Amino acid sequence: MVMNKAVLSVCFAVLLGIGGCSRQQSDWEKTRAANTTDSYEQFLRKYPSGEFTAQAQARVKELYEERDWQKARDADTQEAYQAFLKQYPEGKWTEEARIRVENFTLAQAPSNATPAGAETANTPANIPGTPSAGDAAARPPAAVPAPAAPPPKSATPATPTAVSSKAARGSYGIQLGAFKSGADAANRRWAHLDKAYPKILTGLSATVAPKKGASGTLYRLQVVGLTEKHARAICKSLTAKSQACVLIHPAHHH
């Protein structure tokens, strides 16, 4: 008789466990179907340590990040993206937020400014073989050598990331991102853009320009050697497709 009672107790406990699992499974399916922060938080309050707790916690975090990222995009200001980065330093949209912060920084720099310690290509002091004002007064003018003949079209470019001859006629550029994780991230971004928008980026090659800052090194994805018209057209097309792009003026090539 005692044995029968024990067996019945065990069976009853098993049935209760099965019933509990069944209810949790049903509630989880309803929560996933609703797919809102409220539904996941309600599920977590009901099952703080259940079978689906970890999944619910991860999903509610993703939903909050997506909500805040949309707010930052709607505001579309440097401050909004910086606030997002402070709240989500290692999230799904962190790299994109860094890209946009860097692009705002670049876009806000004066177009006619020359970086400290840098020289522009159109000043006499930078042209090889051209004397400075002091040198010109100290010695008679020398014969100006004839300009070197342009290299043949089949010649190897001076740098492995040189742009095509069609784009190389200008002194403007575009920046398509700035990555804190390294040059590989910038290269992956270029591969994605080149594949996604072949008509916009046809015939172009990109360079990765590192820039050290207070928070570390940013690896900037850039295409240089463009005419102003071409550079503006590319950025207009890419931004229309919600892709980060900012114009680089000649003085900013560094």
C-alpha positions in Angstrom: 0.0 0.0 0.0 2.9 2.4 0.9 4.6 1.4 -2.4 1.5 2.4 -4.4 1.3 5.8 -2.7 5.0 6.4 -3.5 4.4 5.5 -7.1 1.4 7.7 -7.4 3.3 10.6 -5.9 6.1 10.2 -8.4 3.7 10.0 -11.3 1.9 13.1 -10.0 5.2 15.0 -9.8 6.1 14.0 -13.3 2.8 15.1 -14.6 3.1 18.4 -12.9 6.6 18.9 -14.4 5.3 18.0 -17.9 2.5 20.4 -17.5 4.8 23.1 -16.4 7.1 22.5 -19.3 4.2 22.5 -21.7 2.9 25.9 -20.3 6.4 27.4 -20.6 6.8 26.2 -24.1 3.4 27.6 -25.0 4.2 31.0 -23.4 7.6 31.1 -25.2 6.0 30.5 -28.6 3.5 33.3 -27.9 6.3 35.6 -26.8 8.3 34.9 -29.9 5.3 35.6 -32.1 4.7 39.0 -30.4 8.4 39.8 -30.6 8.3 42.9 -28.5 10.3 44.1 -25.5 7.2 44.1 -23.4 6.4 40.5 -24.2 9.9 39.3 -23.5 10.1 41.2 -20.2 6.8 39.7 -19.1 8.0 36.2 -20.0 11.2 36.8 -18.0 9.2 37.9 -15.0 7.2 34.8 -15.2 10.1 32.5 -15.9 13.3 34.1 -14.4 15.2 30.9 -14.6 13.4 28.8 -17.1 14.5 26.8 -20.2 14.1 29.9 -22.5 15.4 32.6 -20.1 18.7 33.1 -21.8 17.2 33.4 -25.3 14.6 35.9 -24.0 17.3 38.0 -22.3 19.4 38.0 -25.5 16.4 39.0 -27.7 15.2 41.8 -25.5 18.7 43.3 -25.5 18.7 43.1 -29.4 15.3 44.8 -29.6 16.4 47.6 -27.3 19.6 48.1 -29.4 17.6 48.2 -32.6 15.2 50.7 -31.1 18.0 53.0 -30.0 19.8 52.6 -33.3 16.7 53.7 -35.2 16.5 56.7 -32.9 20.1 57.6 -33.6 19.5 57.2 -37.4 16.4 59.4 -37.2 18.3 62.1 -35.4 21.3 61.6 -37.7 23.7 63.8 -35.7 27.2 63.2 -34.4 25.9 63.6 -30.8 23.2 60.9 -31.3 25.7 58.4 -32.7 28.2 59.1 -29.9 25.5 58.6 -27.3 24.6 55.3 -29.0 28.3 54.2 -28.9 28.4 55.0 -25.2 25.4 52.8 -24.5 26.4 50.0 -26.9 30.2 49.9 -27.1 30.1 46.3 -28.4 26.8 45.8 -30.2 25.4 44.9 -33.6 25.5 48.5 -34.9 28.6 49.7 -33.1 30.9 49.7 -36.1 28.3 51.5 -38.2 27.9 54.2 -35.5 31.7 54.7 -35.4 31.7 55.1 -39.2 29.1 57.8 -39.0 30.8 59.6 -36.2 34.1 59.7 -38.1 32.3 60.9 -41.2 30.7 63.8 -39.3 34.2 64.7 -38.0 35.6 64.7 -41.4 32.7 66.6 -43.0 32.9 69.4 -40.3 36.6 70.1 -40.9 37.3 73.3 -42.9 37.6 72.5 -46.6 40.5 74.8 -47.1 42.5 73.7 -44.0 45.8 72.1 -44.3 46.7 69.5 -41.6 49.4 70.5 -39.2 52.8 69.4 -40.5 51.4 68.6 -43.9 52.1 70.4 -47.2 49.8 70.8 -50.2 50.8 69.7 -53.6 50.1 73.1 -55.3 52.6 75.2 -53.2 55.9 76.1 -54.8 57.9 74.7 -51.9 56.5 71.2 -52.7 57.3 71.1 -56.4 60.6 69.2 -56.9 63.2 71.4 -58.6 61.5 74.7 -57.9 63.5 77.1 -55.8 62.1 78.9 -52.8 61.8 82.8 -52.7 65.1 83.0 -50.8 67.0 80.7 -53.1 65.7 82.6 -56.1 67.2 85.8 -54.9 70.5 84.1 -54.0 71.3 82.5 -57.4 70.4 83.0 -61.0 67.4 81.1 -62.4 68.2 77.6 -63.7 66.8 76.1 -66.8 63.5 74.4 -66.1 63.7 70.7 -67.1 61.2 69.3 -69.5 58.4 67.4 -67.8 58.8 63.7 -67.7 56.8 61.7 -70.2 53.7 60.0 -68.7 54.2 56.3 -68.1 52.6 53.9 -70.6 49.1 52.6 -69.8 50.5 49.2 -69.1 52.8 50.4 -66.3 52.4 49.2 -62.8 50.6 51.8 -60.6 52.8 53.5 -58.0 50.7 52.1 -55.2 48.8 48.8 -55.1 45.5 50.6 -54.3 45.6 53.2 -57.1 42.3 54.1 -58.7 41.5 53.7 -62.3 42.8 56.2 -64.9 39.2 57.5 -65.3 39.0 58.5 -61.7 42.6 59.6 -61.3 42.0 63.0 -63.0 40.7 64.7 -59.9 42.0 65.6 -56.4 38.9 64.9 -54.4 38.0 61.7 -52.6 35.3 59.9 -50.6 35.3 58.2 -47.2 33.1 55.1 -46.9 33.8 54.2 -43.3 36.2 54.3 -40.3 36.9 51.1 -38.4 38.4 50.6 -35.0 38.8 46.8 -35.3 41.5 47.0 -38.0 42.3 47.2 -41.7 40.6 43.8 -42.3 37.3 45.3 -41.3 37.7 48.1 -43.8 38.7 45.7 -46.5 35.6 43.6 -45.8 33.4 46.7 -46.0 34.9 47.6 -49.4 34.3 44.0 -50.7 30.7 44.3 -49.6 30.1 47.7 -51.1 31.9 46.8 -54.3 29.7 43.7 -54.7 26.4 45.4 -53.6 26.9 48.6 -55.8 29.0 47.7 -58.8 27.5 50.4 -61.0 28.2 53.2 -58.5 31.8 52.0 -57.7 32.8 50.7 -61.1 36.4 51.1 -62.0 37.4 52.3 -58.5 39.8 50.9 -55.9 40.0 51.8 -52.2 42.7 52.6 -49.8 42.8 52.1 -46.0 44.3 55.1 -44.3 45.0 54.6 -40.6 44.6 57.6 -38.2 45.7 57.6 -34.6 43.5 59.3 -32.1 42.9 59.5 -28.3 40.7 56.4 -28.4 43.0 54.4 -30.6 43.6 54.0 -34.3 40.8 54.3 -36.9 41.2 52.6 -40.2 39.5 54.9 -42.8 38.2 53.4 -46.0 38.7 55.9 -48.8 38.7 56.3 -52.5 40.8 59.1 -53.7 41.8 60.7 -57.1 38.2 61.6 -58.0 36.9 64.8 -59.6 34.6 66.8 -57.3 31.6 66.0 -59.6 32.3 62.3 -59.5 32.9 62.2 -55.8 29.7 64.1 -55.0 27.7 61.8 -57.4 29.0 58.7 -55.7 28.1 60.0 -52.2 24.7 61.1 -53.3 24.0 57.6 -54.7 25.3 55.8 -51.7 23.6 58.0 -49.1 20.3 57.5 -51.0 20.8 53.8 -50.2 21.5 54.5 -46.5 25.2 53.9 -46.9 27.8 56.1 -45.2 29.7 58.4 -47.5 31.4 61.8 -47.1 33.3 64.0 -49.5 37.0 64.5 -48.9 38.4 67.8 -50.1 41.9 68.0 -51.6 43.4 69.5 -48.4 42.3 66.5 -46.4 44.2 63.8 -48.2 46.5 62.7 -45.4 
